[in-house]
């Protein structure tokens, strides 16, 4: 029987959300994920940059999944930086119907 474990971190980014984690299962590739990556105020950008750097040190450029709960600035402000610095395999984000 294989064993599954994980490591999860909520990153304090001021008004916003940035959460990351890793899931490990024996005999399987590690799964690295980020759930949202944003902050509302420019003055809090330093906290977001710190979070991204911490994630970079742990994940070593590889992100399996990037989940975006919705497209408000306090949840996506750091996404352009993430996409520049990380190899992101899959991005999941909400789909909005087009106006007719």
C-alpha positions in Angstrom: 0.0 0.0 0.0 1.4 3.4 -1.0 1.5 6.3 1.5 0.3 9.8 0.7 1.5 12.9 2.5 1.5 16.6 2.0 2.8 20.0 2.9 0.6 23.1 2.8 1.3 26.8 3.4 -1.0 29.8 3.7 1.1 32.9 2.7 0.3 36.2 4.5 0.0 38.7 1.6 -2.1 41.4 3.2 -5.5 41.8 1.6 -5.6 38.9 -0.8 -4.9 35.2 -1.0 -1.9 33.0 -1.8 -1.8 29.3 -0.7 0.6 26.6 -1.9 1.1 23.0 -1.3 2.7 19.7 -2.3 1.3 16.2 -2.4 3.6 13.3 -2.2 2.6 9.7 -3.0 5.0 6.8 -3.0 5.8 5.8 -6.6 4.2 8.9 -8.1 5.5 12.2 -9.2 5.2 15.0 -6.7 2.3 17.4 -7.2 3.0 21.1 -6.5 0.1 23.6 -6.6 -0.7 27.2 -6.0 -4.2 28.4 -5.1 -4.6 32.1 -6.0 -1.7 34.5 -6.0 -2.8 38.1 -5.3 -2.9 41.1 -3.1 -5.1 44.1 -3.3 -2.8 47.0 -2.4 0.6 47.9 -4.0 2.0 48.5 -0.5 1.5 44.8 0.2 3.4 43.7 -2.9 6.5 43.0 -0.7 4.5 40.3 1.1 3.4 38.8 -2.2 7.0 38.9 -3.6 8.2 37.2 -0.4 5.6 34.4 -0.8 6.5 33.9 -4.5 10.2 33.6 -3.5 9.4 31.1 -0.8 7.4 29.0 -3.2 10.2 29.2 -5.7 12.7 27.9 -3.1 10.5 24.9 -2.4 9.1 24.1 -5.8 12.3 24.8 -7.8 10.4 26.3 -10.8 7.9 23.4 -11.2 4.2 24.0 -10.6 1.8 21.2 -11.5 -1.4 23.2 -10.9 -2.3 26.9 -10.6 -5.9 27.3 -9.4 -7.5 30.7 -9.6 -10.7 30.9 -7.6 -11.9 34.1 -9.4 -10.4 36.9 -11.3 -10.4 39.7 -8.7 -7.0 41.5 -8.3 -6.5 40.3 -4.7 -6.5 36.7 -6.1 -4.5 37.2 -9.4 -2.1 40.2 -9.0 1.0 37.9 -8.8 0.0 35.6 -11.7 2.1 37.4 -14.4 5.2 37.1 -12.1 4.4 33.4 -11.5 4.1 32.6 -15.1 7.5 34.3 -15.8 9.3 32.5 -13.1 7.7 29.1 -13.0 7.0 26.2 -15.4 3.2 25.9 -14.8 1.8 22.7 -16.2 -2.0 23.4 -15.8 -4.0 26.5 -15.0 -7.6 26.2 -13.8 -9.7 29.4 -13.7 -13.4 30.3 -13.8 -15.1 30.5 -17.1 -17.6 33.4 -17.7 -20.3 33.2 -20.4 -19.9 35.7 -23.2 -22.5 38.5 -23.5 -24.6 38.1 -26.6 
